[in-house]
Amino acid sequence: DNEKIKQHFKKATELDAKDQFAFLLYGAHLFKLGDYKEALEVLKKAEALKPNFSAANKYYIGASLKYL
């Protein structure tokens, strides 16, 4: 169930607040759920932790902005 998955991703970011990949996966999941505003916030945290670490993160940031 998507809500349970969302909570697991959120927990992962809480357990390791310096893991940019946890934030990327959480943000991508939020994007797929259509929660573009929250996705953007989470994806920006990933980018702040390690700038330019992932083309996928940049894609989801841009795509989230498109839908806002």
Buried (B, 14 or more C-beta within 10 A) or exposed (E): EEEEBBEEBBEBBEEEEEBBBBBBBBBBBBBEBEBBEBBBBBBBBBBEBBEEBBEBBBEBBEBBEEEE
